[in-house]
Amino acid sequence: MNNEKLTRLAPVALGDGLDRNRPVIPLALQASSRLVDGQPDGQCTHHSHPRGQLIYAISGVMRVVCSRDIWVVPPSQTVWVPPNQEHEVYFSGELSLRNLFIDPSVIVGLPDRCTILKVSPLLKELILKAAEIGDGYLPDSAGWRLMQVLLDELRQAPETPLHLPMARDERAMRVIEALLKDPGDSRDLEQWGVVAGASGRTLSRLFVAETGLTFAVWRKRLQLQEAIKRLDAGQQVTRIAFDLGYQSLSAFIEMFRKEMGASPGAWRSVT
């Protein structure tokens, strides 16, 4: 989960202009590690746009940091970033992106916070078609009407549980930072208390108060994010399971199936 090993995607200026006559401005973007459309990595930082942004990777897995929280986004899902919300996008390997910059005049019905949304087959085709049309459409044209259908479908997209909330309390963050570096660390709360400078009971309360999740649920979600990233990189399921601290392959597969609705192998084959 260390962002230092990932490529950071540069901000896109298309998100800065407001125009009610172009409610959706699509952009297709190909990126690879260390090079993003001819621009070397390291020239960008967290940023925001007056427009909302839908970030969809049709191939590759990206990590989105928004308000200090972390989302890992596979191709079956997309991240919605509201207008004026600071965010960063990281990735490794190859990434094929379809961005939609959405005018504030048409965001009614969309979440007011960074959110991961499930991409239905219809939504995927609408996003791809919008990228083909581009931003040269006129009001009441066929392109305009497709954008309206896309917005309707986007408003109905269900949220998914890949959000990893951060804490602000220094004691909880000591544990979080250690687990981000090694998601397979299996120490329990009492053992983590030595690192954090707090009792296990205090840490338990802090995780719920600061992240809205119990420690066990937070760690499971971190492991799920890490598993998705490694599956995308082509790692073997057995290696992933044991690296993440699972005592058996079947336990890992059962966890993954319960959270994602498919086994790791089946999930990789459809994404």
C-alpha atoms as an extended CHARMM CRD file, in Angstrom:
* protein
*
       271  EXT
         1         1  MET       CA              0.0000000000        0.0000000000        0.0000000000  PROA      1               0.0000000000
         2         2  ASN       CA              3.0240000000        2.2860000000       -0.1660000000  PROA      2               0.0000000000
         3         3  ASN       CA              2.2860000000        5.0860000000       -2.6540000000  PROA      3               0.0000000000
         4         4  GLU       CA              6.0050000000        5.7790000000       -3.0760000000  PROA      4               0.0000000000
         5         5  LYS       CA              6.2250000000        2.7040000000       -5.3280000000  PROA      5               0.0000000000
         6         6  LEU       CA              3.4040000000        3.8960000000       -7.5840000000  PROA      6               0.0000000000
         7         7  THR       CA              3.1130000000        6.3960000000      -10.4120000000  PROA      7               0.0000000000
         8         8  ARG       CA              1.0620000000        9.4930000000       -9.6690000000  PROA      8               0.0000000000
         9         9  LEU       CA             -1.3110000000       10.7110000000      -12.3590000000  PROA      9               0.0000000000
        10        10  ALA       CA             -1.0380000000       14.3920000000      -13.2960000000  PROA      10              0.0000000000
        11        11  PRO       CA             -4.0610000000       16.7410000000      -12.9640000000  PROA      11              0.0000000000
        12        12  VAL       CA             -6.1840000000       17.3000000000      -16.0690000000  PROA      12              0.0000000000
        13        13  ALA       CA             -7.1720000000       20.8540000000      -16.9910000000  PROA      13              0.0000000000
        14        14  LEU       CA            -10.4670000000       19.7710000000      -18.5960000000  PROA      14              0.0000000000
        15        15  GLY       CA            -11.9990000000       19.6510000000      -15.1390000000  PROA      15              0.0000000000
        16        16  ASP       CA            -11.4990000000       23.3800000000      -14.6020000000  PROA      16              0.0000000000
        17        17  GLY       CA            -14.0060000000       24.8750000000      -17.0460000000  PROA      17              0.0000000000
        18        18  LEU       CA            -17.7300000000       25.2070000000      -16.3030000000  PROA      18              0.0000000000
        19        19  ASP       CA            -20.2660000000       25.0500000000      -19.1390000000  PROA      19              0.0000000000
        20        20  ARG       CA            -23.9130000000       24.0010000000      -18.7700000000  PROA      20              0.0000000000
        21        21  ASN       CA            -24.0420000000       23.3000000000      -22.4990000000  PROA      21              0.0000000000
        22        22  ARG       CA            -21.4230000000       20.5800000000      -22.0270000000  PROA      22              0.0000000000
        23        23  PRO       CA            -22.6810000000       18.7800000000      -18.9190000000  PROA      23              0.0000000000
        24        24  VAL       CA            -20.1740000000       15.9410000000      -19.4300000000  PROA      24              0.0000000000
        25        25  ILE       CA            -16.6520000000       16.3580000000      -20.8120000000  PROA      25              0.0000000000
        26        26  PRO       CA            -15.1480000000       12.9170000000      -21.5460000000  PROA      26              0.0000000000
        27        27  LEU       CA            -11.4400000000       12.1490000000      -21.7880000000  PROA      27              0.0000000000
        28        28  ALA       CA             -9.6440000000        8.9090000000      -22.7110000000  PROA      28              0.0000000000
        29        29  LEU       CA             -6.1480000000        8.5550000000      -21.2420000000  PROA      29              0.0000000000
        30        30  GLN       CA             -3.4730000000        5.8690000000      -21.5770000000  PROA      30              0.0000000000
        31        31  ALA       CA             -0.8120000000        5.7610000000      -18.8740000000  PROA      31              0.0000000000
        32        32  SER       CA              2.1520000000        3.5770000000      -17.9540000000  PROA      32              0.0000000000
        33        33  SER       CA              4.4810000000        3.5380000000      -14.9660000000  PROA      33              0.0000000000
        34        34  ARG       CA              6.9740000000        6.4500000000      -14.9150000000  PROA      34              0.0000000000
        35        35  LEU       CA              5.3970000000        8.0100000000      -18.0050000000  PROA      35              0.0000000000
        36        36  VAL       CA              1.9210000000        9.5150000000      -18.3570000000  PROA      36              0.0000000000
        37        37  ASP       CA              1.0750000000       10.7680000000      -21.8600000000  PROA      37              0.0000000000
        38        38  GLY       CA              4.6580000000       11.9370000000      -22.3350000000  PROA      38              0.0000000000
        39        39  GLN       CA              4.9490000000       13.6210000000      -18.9420000000  PROA      39              0.0000000000
        40        40  PRO       CA              7.3510000000       12.0920000000      -16.3900000000  PROA      40              0.0000000000
        41        41  ASP       CA              6.0050000000       11.2660000000      -12.9380000000  PROA      41              0.0000000000
        42        42  GLY       CA              6.6530000000       13.4890000000       -9.9490000000  PROA      42              0.0000000000
        43        43  GLN       CA              5.3360000000       16.7970000000      -11.3350000000  PROA      43              0.0000000000
        44        44  CYS       CA              1.9340000000       16.7190000000       -9.6580000000  PROA      44              0.0000000000
        45        45  THR       CA              0.3010000000       16.6390000000       -6.2560000000  PROA      45              0.0000000000
        46        46  HSD       CA             -3.1780000000       16.5380000000       -4.7950000000  PROA      46              0.0000000000
        47        47  HSD       CA             -5.5700000000       18.7220000000       -6.7320000000  PROA      47              0.0000000000
        48        48  SER       CA             -9.2450000000       19.5310000000       -7.2690000000  PROA      48              0.0000000000
        49        49  HSD       CA            -11.5610000000       20.6570000000      -10.0900000000  PROA      49              0.0000000000
        50        50  PRO       CA            -14.6530000000       22.8810000000      -10.2380000000  PROA      50              0.0000000000
        51        51  ARG       CA            -16.2680000000       19.9710000000      -12.1040000000  PROA      51              0.0000000000
        52        52  GLY       CA            -16.9700000000       16.6180000000      -10.5310000000  PROA      52              0.0000000000
        53        53  GLN       CA            -14.8690000000       13.7770000000      -11.9150000000  PROA      53              0.0000000000
        54        54  LEU       CA            -15.7340000000       10.1750000000      -12.6610000000  PROA      54              0.0000000000
        55        55  ILE       CA            -12.5220000000        8.1480000000      -12.9440000000  PROA      55              0.0000000000
        56        56  TYR       CA            -12.9130000000        4.7660000000      -14.6370000000  PROA      56              0.0000000000
        57        57  ALA       CA            -10.0770000000        2.3850000000      -15.4890000000  PROA      57              0.0000000000
        58        58  ILE       CA            -11.1580000000       -0.0340000000      -18.2350000000  PROA      58              0.0000000000
        59        59  SER       CA             -7.9260000000       -1.9350000000      -17.5460000000  PROA      59              0.0000000000
        60        60  GLY       CA             -5.5200000000       -1.7600000000      -14.6380000000  PROA      60              0.0000000000
        61        61  VAL       CA             -6.1020000000       -1.0010000000      -10.9650000000  PROA      61              0.0000000000
        62        62  MET       CA             -5.7320000000        2.4930000000       -9.5450000000  PROA      62              0.0000000000
        63        63  ARG       CA             -5.5100000000        3.8480000000       -6.0290000000  PROA      63              0.0000000000
        64        64  VAL       CA             -7.3670000000        7.0710000000       -5.2890000000  PROA      64              0.0000000000
        65        65  VAL       CA             -6.5780000000        9.1570000000       -2.2080000000  PROA      65              0.0000000000
        66        66  CYS       CA             -9.3530000000       11.5570000000       -1.2480000000  PROA      66              0.0000000000
        67        67  SER       CA             -9.4940000000       13.5000000000        2.0320000000  PROA      67              0.0000000000
        68        68  ARG       CA             -6.7260000000       11.2270000000        3.3500000000  PROA      68              0.0000000000
        69        69  ASP       CA             -8.8990000000        8.1530000000        2.7910000000  PROA      69              0.0000000000
        70        70  ILE       CA             -7.9200000000        5.4550000000        0.2990000000  PROA      70              0.0000000000
        71        71  TRP       CA             -9.8360000000        3.6330000000       -2.4170000000  PROA      71              0.0000000000
        72        72  VAL       CA             -8.4850000000        0.7870000000       -4.5530000000  PROA      72              0.0000000000
        73        73  VAL       CA            -10.4770000000        0.7740000000       -7.7840000000  PROA      73              0.0000000000
        74        74  PRO       CA            -10.5630000000       -2.2770000000      -10.0980000000  PROA      74              0.0000000000
        75        75  PRO       CA            -12.0960000000       -2.2260000000      -13.6160000000  PROA      75              0.0000000000
        76        76  SER       CA            -15.4860000000       -3.3970000000      -12.3340000000  PROA      76              0.0000000000
        77        77  GLN       CA            -15.8520000000       -0.1490000000      -10.3910000000  PROA      77              0.0000000000
        78        78  THR       CA            -15.4110000000        3.5810000000      -10.7730000000  PROA      78              0.0000000000
        79        79  VAL       CA            -14.6640000000        6.4090000000       -8.3860000000  PROA      79              0.0000000000
        80        80  TRP       CA            -16.7790000000        9.5540000000       -8.1760000000  PROA      80              0.0000000000
        81        81  VAL       CA            -14.9960000000       12.6940000000       -6.9340000000  PROA      81              0.0000000000
        82        82  PRO       CA            -17.3390000000       15.6490000000       -6.1990000000  PROA      82              0.0000000000
        83        83  PRO       CA            -16.4800000000       19.1830000000       -7.3770000000  PROA      83              0.0000000000
        84        84  ASN       CA            -13.6780000000       20.9510000000       -5.5000000000  PROA      84              0.0000000000
        85        85  GLN       CA            -12.6500000000       17.7900000000       -3.6330000000  PROA      85              0.0000000000
        86        86  GLU       CA             -8.8690000000       17.3500000000       -3.3920000000  PROA      86              0.0000000000
        87        87  HSD       CA             -7.6620000000       13.9700000000       -4.6060000000  PROA      87              0.0000000000
        88        88  GLU       CA             -4.7080000000       12.0450000000       -6.0270000000  PROA      88              0.0000000000
        89        89  VAL       CA             -4.6310000000        9.0530000000       -8.3930000000  PROA      89              0.0000000000
        90        90  TYR       CA             -1.8550000000        6.4370000000       -8.2800000000  PROA      90              0.0000000000
        91        91  PHE       CA             -1.2580000000        3.3220000000      -10.3340000000  PROA      91              0.0000000000
        92        92  SER       CA              1.3820000000        0.7700000000      -11.3170000000  PROA      92              0.0000000000
        93        93  GLY       CA              1.9730000000       -0.9250000000      -14.6500000000  PROA      93              0.0000000000
        94        94  GLU       CA             -0.4120000000        0.0430000000      -17.4380000000  PROA      94              0.0000000000
        95        95  LEU       CA             -3.6500000000        1.9850000000      -17.0030000000  PROA      95              0.0000000000
        96        96  SER       CA             -6.3580000000        2.7560000000      -19.5500000000  PROA      96              0.0000000000
        97        97  LEU       CA             -8.6110000000        5.5020000000      -18.2040000000  PROA      97              0.0000000000
        98        98  ARG       CA            -11.9310000000        7.0280000000      -19.1860000000  PROA      98              0.0000000000
        99        99  ASN       CA            -12.5740000000       10.2560000000      -17.2880000000  PROA      99              0.0000000000
       100       100  LEU       CA            -15.8640000000       12.1370000000      -17.2120000000  PROA      100             0.0000000000
       101       101  PHE       CA            -15.7600000000       15.7180000000      -15.9560000000  PROA      101             0.0000000000
       102       102  ILE       CA            -19.2960000000       16.5800000000      -14.8650000000  PROA      102             0.0000000000
       103       103  ASP       CA            -20.6160000000       20.1380000000      -14.5870000000  PROA      103             0.0000000000
       104       104  PRO       CA            -21.9650000000       21.1150000000      -11.1300000000  PROA      104             0.0000000000
       105       105  SER       CA            -25.2970000000       22.0400000000      -12.7460000000  PROA      105             0.0000000000
       106       106  VAL       CA            -26.1030000000       18.3320000000      -13.3020000000  PROA      106             0.0000000000
       107       107  ILE       CA            -24.6680000000       16.6080000000      -10.2120000000  PROA      107             0.0000000000
       108       108  VAL       CA            -27.9820000000       16.4490000000       -8.3400000000  PROA      108             0.0000000000
       109       109  GLY       CA            -28.4750000000       12.8620000000       -7.2330000000  PROA      109             0.0000000000
       110       110  LEU       CA            -24.7700000000       12.0530000000       -7.1780000000  PROA      110             0.0000000000
       111       111  PRO       CA            -22.9130000000       11.5210000000       -3.8580000000  PROA      111             0.0000000000
       112       112  ASP       CA            -21.5050000000       14.5700000000       -2.0750000000  PROA      112             0.0000000000
       113       113  ARG       CA            -18.3530000000       12.6710000000       -1.0730000000  PROA      113             0.0000000000
       114       114  CYS       CA            -15.7580000000       10.5150000000       -2.8110000000  PROA      114             0.0000000000
       115       115  THR       CA            -17.4740000000        7.2090000000       -3.5280000000  PROA      115             0.0000000000
       116       116  ILE       CA            -16.7560000000        3.9300000000       -5.3030000000  PROA      116             0.0000000000
       117       117  LEU       CA            -19.6060000000        2.8980000000       -7.6160000000  PROA      117             0.0000000000
       118       118  LYS       CA            -20.2360000000       -0.4520000000       -9.2710000000  PROA      118             0.0000000000
       119       119  VAL       CA            -20.0860000000       -0.3360000000      -13.0750000000  PROA      119             0.0000000000
       120       120  SER       CA            -22.9520000000       -2.2210000000      -14.7020000000  PROA      120             0.0000000000
       121       121  PRO       CA            -22.5430000000       -3.4680000000      -18.2950000000  PROA      121             0.0000000000
       122       122  LEU       CA            -24.8180000000       -0.6330000000      -19.4780000000  PROA      122             0.0000000000
       123       123  LEU       CA            -22.8790000000        2.0280000000      -17.5620000000  PROA      123             0.0000000000
       124       124  LYS       CA            -19.6000000000        0.7240000000      -18.9740000000  PROA      124             0.0000000000
       125       125  GLU       CA            -20.8830000000        0.9540000000      -22.5620000000  PROA      125             0.0000000000
       126       126  LEU       CA            -22.2280000000        4.4620000000      -21.9470000000  PROA      126             0.0000000000
       127       127  ILE       CA            -18.8670000000        5.6080000000      -20.5720000000  PROA      127             0.0000000000
       128       128  LEU       CA            -17.0000000000        4.1320000000      -23.5330000000  PROA      128             0.0000000000
       129       129  LYS       CA            -19.4310000000        5.7050000000      -26.0140000000  PROA      129             0.0000000000
       130       130  ALA       CA            -19.1770000000        9.0760000000      -24.2880000000  PROA      130             0.0000000000
       131       131  ALA       CA            -15.3870000000        8.9400000000      -24.6810000000  PROA      131             0.0000000000
       132       132  GLU       CA            -15.8400000000        8.2710000000      -28.4150000000  PROA      132             0.0000000000
       133       133  ILE       CA            -18.2110000000       11.2510000000      -28.7660000000  PROA      133             0.0000000000
       134       134  GLY       CA            -15.9030000000       13.6320000000      -26.9070000000  PROA      134             0.0000000000
       135       135  ASP       CA            -16.9140000000       17.1670000000      -25.9240000000  PROA      135             0.0000000000
       136       136  GLY       CA            -17.9340000000       18.5510000000      -29.3120000000  PROA      136             0.0000000000
       137       137  TYR       CA            -21.6570000000       17.7490000000      -29.0300000000  PROA      137             0.0000000000
       138       138  LEU       CA            -24.4090000000       20.3980000000      -29.1340000000  PROA      138             0.0000000000
       139       139  PRO       CA            -27.4720000000       20.7710000000      -26.8790000000  PROA      139             0.0000000000
       140       140  ASP       CA            -30.3340000000       18.4480000000      -27.9160000000  PROA      140             0.0000000000
       141       141  SER       CA            -28.0310000000       16.4590000000      -30.2240000000  PROA      141             0.0000000000
       142       142  ALA       CA            -27.6650000000       12.6850000000      -30.1030000000  PROA      142             0.0000000000
       143       143  GLY       CA            -24.4600000000       13.1370000000      -28.0940000000  PROA      143             0.0000000000
       144       144  TRP       CA            -26.2410000000       15.4110000000      -25.6180000000  PROA      144             0.0000000000
       145       145  ARG       CA            -29.0210000000       12.8670000000      -25.1200000000  PROA      145             0.0000000000
       146       146  LEU       CA            -26.5180000000       10.0580000000      -24.5360000000  PROA      146             0.0000000000
       147       147  MET       CA            -24.8720000000       12.1460000000      -21.8210000000  PROA      147             0.0000000000
       148       148  GLN       CA            -28.2640000000       12.5420000000      -20.1180000000  PROA      148             0.0000000000
       149       149  VAL       CA            -28.8060000000        8.7640000000      -20.1680000000  PROA      149             0.0000000000
       150       150  LEU       CA            -25.2840000000        8.2600000000      -18.8030000000  PROA      150             0.0000000000
       151       151  LEU       CA            -25.9980000000       10.6620000000      -15.9300000000  PROA      151             0.0000000000
       152       152  ASP       CA            -29.2680000000        8.8530000000      -15.1250000000  PROA      152             0.0000000000
       153       153  GLU       CA            -27.4790000000        5.5000000000      -15.0460000000  PROA      153             0.0000000000
       154       154  LEU       CA            -24.6780000000        6.9220000000      -12.9130000000  PROA      154             0.0000000000
       155       155  ARG       CA            -27.1690000000        8.1980000000      -10.3270000000  PROA      155             0.0000000000
       156       156  GLN       CA            -28.5020000000        4.6570000000       -9.9520000000  PROA      156             0.0000000000
       157       157  ALA       CA            -25.1100000000        2.9450000000       -9.5970000000  PROA      157             0.0000000000
       158       158  PRO       CA            -24.7380000000        1.1740000000       -6.2200000000  PROA      158             0.0000000000
       159       159  GLU       CA            -21.8560000000        1.9690000000       -3.8860000000  PROA      159             0.0000000000
       160       160  THR       CA            -19.2260000000       -0.6850000000       -3.0920000000  PROA      160             0.0000000000
       161       161  PRO       CA            -17.2760000000       -1.3190000000        0.1590000000  PROA      161             0.0000000000
       162       162  LEU       CA            -13.6870000000       -0.6730000000       -0.9400000000  PROA      162             0.0000000000
       163       163  HSD       CA            -13.2970000000        2.5960000000        0.9550000000  PROA      163             0.0000000000
       164       164  LEU       CA            -10.4950000000        2.5170000000        3.5200000000  PROA      164             0.0000000000
       165       165  PRO       CA            -11.0080000000        5.3910000000        5.9900000000  PROA      165             0.0000000000
       166       166  MET       CA             -8.0350000000        6.8720000000        7.8110000000  PROA      166             0.0000000000
       167       167  ALA       CA             -7.8340000000        8.0650000000       11.4090000000  PROA      167             0.0000000000
       168       168  ARG       CA             -6.5620000000       11.3480000000       12.8190000000  PROA      168             0.0000000000
       169       169  ASP       CA             -5.5750000000       10.1770000000       16.2890000000  PROA      169             0.0000000000
       170       170  GLU       CA             -1.8050000000        9.5780000000       16.3730000000  PROA      170             0.0000000000
       171       171  ARG       CA             -2.1420000000        6.2860000000       18.2490000000  PROA      171             0.0000000000
       172       172  ALA       CA             -4.5050000000        4.7520000000       15.7100000000  PROA      172             0.0000000000
       173       173  MET       CA             -2.4190000000        6.1340000000       12.8330000000  PROA      173             0.0000000000
       174       174  ARG       CA              0.7100000000        4.3860000000       14.1270000000  PROA      174             0.0000000000
       175       175  VAL       CA             -1.1230000000        1.0900000000       13.6730000000  PROA      175             0.0000000000
       176       176  ILE       CA             -2.6120000000        2.1050000000       10.3320000000  PROA      176             0.0000000000
       177       177  GLU       CA              0.7160000000        3.2260000000        8.8890000000  PROA      177             0.0000000000
       178       178  ALA       CA              2.3710000000       -0.0350000000        9.9310000000  PROA      178             0.0000000000
       179       179  LEU       CA             -0.4250000000       -2.1000000000        8.3620000000  PROA      179             0.0000000000
       180       180  LEU       CA             -0.3320000000       -0.0690000000        5.1510000000  PROA      180             0.0000000000
       181       181  LYS       CA              3.3150000000       -1.0980000000        4.8230000000  PROA      181             0.0000000000
       182       182  ASP       CA              2.5640000000       -4.7380000000        5.7060000000  PROA      182             0.0000000000
       183       183  PRO       CA             -1.1280000000       -5.7170000000        5.3440000000  PROA      183             0.0000000000
       184       184  GLY       CA             -0.2520000000       -9.2910000000        6.3320000000  PROA      184             0.0000000000
       185       185  ASP       CA              0.8650000000       -8.3110000000        9.8520000000  PROA      185             0.0000000000
       186       186  SER       CA             -1.3510000000      -10.4680000000       12.0880000000  PROA      186             0.0000000000
       187       187  ARG       CA             -0.7260000000       -8.8460000000       15.4720000000  PROA      187             0.0000000000
       188       188  ASP       CA             -3.8520000000       -8.3920000000       17.5870000000  PROA      188             0.0000000000
       189       189  LEU       CA             -4.9540000000       -5.1710000000       19.2640000000  PROA      189             0.0000000000
       190       190  GLU       CA             -3.1180000000       -5.8770000000       22.5220000000  PROA      190             0.0000000000
       191       191  GLN       CA              0.1170000000       -6.3980000000       20.5990000000  PROA      191             0.0000000000
       192       192  TRP       CA             -0.5020000000       -3.2890000000       18.5190000000  PROA      192             0.0000000000
       193       193  GLY       CA             -1.0000000000       -1.3690000000       21.7430000000  PROA      193             0.0000000000
       194       194  VAL       CA              2.7490000000       -1.6230000000       22.3940000000  PROA      194             0.0000000000
       195       195  VAL       CA              3.3570000000        0.1660000000       19.0660000000  PROA      195             0.0000000000
       196       196  ALA       CA              0.5770000000        2.6980000000       19.5510000000  PROA      196             0.0000000000
       197       197  GLY       CA              1.1540000000        3.5400000000       23.1880000000  PROA      197             0.0000000000
       198       198  ALA       CA             -2.4140000000        2.6370000000       24.1470000000  PROA      198             0.0000000000
       199       199  SER       CA             -4.2490000000       -0.3810000000       25.4980000000  PROA      199             0.0000000000
       200       200  GLY       CA             -5.9870000000       -2.7730000000       23.1390000000  PROA      200             0.0000000000
       201       201  ARG       CA             -9.3390000000       -1.6040000000       24.5010000000  PROA      201             0.0000000000
       202       202  THR       CA             -8.4730000000        2.0230000000       23.7920000000  PROA      202             0.0000000000
       203       203  LEU       CA             -7.3520000000        1.1600000000       20.2550000000  PROA      203             0.0000000000
       204       204  SER       CA            -10.6030000000       -0.7170000000       19.6800000000  PROA      204             0.0000000000
       205       205  ARG       CA            -12.6100000000        2.3660000000       20.6580000000  PROA      205             0.0000000000
       206       206  LEU       CA            -10.3870000000        4.6390000000       18.5830000000  PROA      206             0.0000000000
       207       207  PHE       CA            -10.8290000000        2.6190000000       15.3880000000  PROA      207             0.0000000000
       208       208  VAL       CA            -14.6130000000        2.7620000000       15.6540000000  PROA      208             0.0000000000
       209       209  ALA       CA            -14.6580000000        6.4550000000       16.5920000000  PROA      209             0.0000000000
       210       210  GLU       CA            -12.0990000000        7.5540000000       13.9890000000  PROA      210             0.0000000000
       211       211  THR       CA            -12.8890000000        5.3150000000       10.9980000000  PROA      211             0.0000000000
       212       212  GLY       CA            -16.4280000000        4.0810000000       11.6280000000  PROA      212             0.0000000000
       213       213  LEU       CA            -15.1330000000        0.4840000000       11.3910000000  PROA      213             0.0000000000
       214       214  THR       CA            -13.9690000000       -2.0350000000       13.9460000000  PROA      214             0.0000000000
       215       215  PHE       CA            -10.2820000000       -2.9090000000       13.7910000000  PROA      215             0.0000000000
       216       216  ALA       CA            -11.0740000000       -6.3670000000       12.3740000000  PROA      216             0.0000000000
       217       217  VAL       CA            -13.2800000000       -4.9530000000        9.6060000000  PROA      217             0.0000000000
       218       218  TRP       CA            -10.7490000000       -2.2030000000        8.8010000000  PROA      218             0.0000000000
       219       219  ARG       CA             -7.9080000000       -4.7240000000        8.4810000000  PROA      219             0.0000000000
       220       220  LYS       CA            -10.0480000000       -7.0620000000        6.3570000000  PROA      220             0.0000000000
       221       221  ARG       CA            -10.8550000000       -4.1910000000        4.0020000000  PROA      221             0.0000000000
       222       222  LEU       CA             -7.1550000000       -3.3330000000        3.7400000000  PROA      222             0.0000000000
       223       223  GLN       CA             -6.3740000000       -6.9470000000        2.9220000000  PROA      223             0.0000000000
       224       224  LEU       CA             -9.1100000000       -6.9520000000        0.2990000000  PROA      224             0.0000000000
       225       225  GLN       CA             -7.6380000000       -3.8460000000       -1.3380000000  PROA      225             0.0000000000
       226       226  GLU       CA             -4.1780000000       -5.4090000000       -1.3200000000  PROA      226             0.0000000000
       227       227  ALA       CA             -5.5330000000       -8.6620000000       -2.7570000000  PROA      227             0.0000000000
       228       228  ILE       CA             -7.2160000000       -6.8210000000       -5.6360000000  PROA      228             0.0000000000
       229       229  LYS       CA             -3.9970000000       -4.9510000000       -6.4330000000  PROA      229             0.0000000000
       230       230  ARG       CA             -1.9800000000       -8.1850000000       -6.4320000000  PROA      230             0.0000000000
       231       231  LEU       CA             -4.5400000000      -10.0970000000       -8.4880000000  PROA      231             0.0000000000
       232       232  ASP       CA             -4.3100000000       -7.3630000000      -11.1040000000  PROA      232             0.0000000000
       233       233  ALA       CA             -0.5180000000       -7.7760000000      -11.0820000000  PROA      233             0.0000000000
       234       234  GLY       CA             -0.9340000000      -11.4740000000      -11.8800000000  PROA      234             0.0000000000
       235       235  GLN       CA              0.2110000000      -12.9260000000       -8.5600000000  PROA      235             0.0000000000
       236       236  GLN       CA             -0.8950000000      -16.4340000000       -7.6130000000  PROA      236             0.0000000000
       237       237  VAL       CA             -3.8700000000      -16.6490000000       -5.2750000000  PROA      237             0.0000000000
       238       238  THR       CA             -2.0010000000      -18.9530000000       -2.8770000000  PROA      238             0.0000000000
       239       239  ARG       CA              0.8700000000      -16.5110000000       -2.5260000000  PROA      239             0.0000000000
       240       240  ILE       CA             -1.5220000000      -13.6210000000       -1.9290000000  PROA      240             0.0000000000
       241       241  ALA       CA             -3.4010000000      -15.5500000000        0.7720000000  PROA      241             0.0000000000
       242       242  PHE       CA             -0.3270000000      -16.4190000000        2.7940000000  PROA      242             0.0000000000
       243       243  ASP       CA              1.3530000000      -13.0380000000        2.2980000000  PROA      243             0.0000000000
       244       244  LEU       CA             -1.7760000000      -11.4400000000        3.7910000000  PROA      244             0.0000000000
       245       245  GLY       CA             -1.5580000000      -13.6100000000        6.8850000000  PROA      245             0.0000000000
       246       246  TYR       CA             -4.2530000000      -16.1810000000        6.1540000000  PROA      246             0.0000000000
       247       247  GLN       CA             -3.5830000000      -19.6070000000        7.6420000000  PROA      247             0.0000000000
       248       248  SER       CA             -5.3010000000      -21.4090000000        4.7870000000  PROA      248             0.0000000000
       249       249  LEU       CA             -6.0870000000      -20.7400000000        1.1480000000  PROA      249             0.0000000000
       250       250  SER       CA             -9.7350000000      -21.6800000000        1.6760000000  PROA      250             0.0000000000
       251       251  ALA       CA            -10.1630000000      -19.0450000000        4.4090000000  PROA      251             0.0000000000
       252       252  PHE       CA             -8.8430000000      -16.3450000000        2.1040000000  PROA      252             0.0000000000
       253       253  ILE       CA            -11.0300000000      -17.4700000000       -0.8080000000  PROA      253             0.0000000000
       254       254  GLU       CA            -14.1050000000      -17.5050000000        1.4350000000  PROA      254             0.0000000000
       255       255  MET       CA            -13.3740000000      -13.9650000000        2.6680000000  PROA      255             0.0000000000
       256       256  PHE       CA            -12.8780000000      -12.7040000000       -0.8700000000  PROA      256             0.0000000000
       257       257  ARG       CA            -16.0370000000      -14.4090000000       -2.1570000000  PROA      257             0.0000000000
       258       258  LYS       CA            -18.1190000000      -12.9910000000        0.6930000000  PROA      258             0.0000000000
       259       259  GLU       CA            -16.9070000000       -9.4230000000        0.0860000000  PROA      259             0.0000000000
       260       260  MET       CA            -16.6820000000       -9.3810000000       -3.7300000000  PROA      260             0.0000000000
       261       261  GLY       CA            -19.3350000000      -11.9240000000       -4.7370000000  PROA      261             0.0000000000
       262       262  ALA       CA            -16.8540000000      -14.1870000000       -6.5660000000  PROA      262             0.0000000000
       263       263  SER       CA            -13.7310000000      -16.2160000000       -5.8620000000  PROA      263             0.0000000000
       264       264  PRO       CA            -10.3720000000      -14.5170000000       -6.5620000000  PROA      264             0.0000000000
       265       265  GLY       CA             -9.8780000000      -16.5880000000       -9.7130000000  PROA      265             0.0000000000
       266       266  ALA       CA            -13.3710000000      -15.9050000000      -11.0340000000  PROA      266             0.0000000000
       267       267  TRP       CA            -13.0940000000      -12.2180000000      -10.1720000000  PROA      267             0.0000000000
       268       268  ARG       CA             -9.7890000000      -11.8860000000      -12.0460000000  PROA      268             0.0000000000
       269       269  SER       CA            -11.2370000000      -13.6000000000      -15.1390000000  PROA      269             0.0000000000
       270       270  VAL       CA            -14.0680000000      -11.0600000000      -15.4860000000  PROA      270             0.0000000000
       271       271  THR       CA            -12.0770000000       -7.9100000000      -14.6730000000  PROA      271             0.0000000000
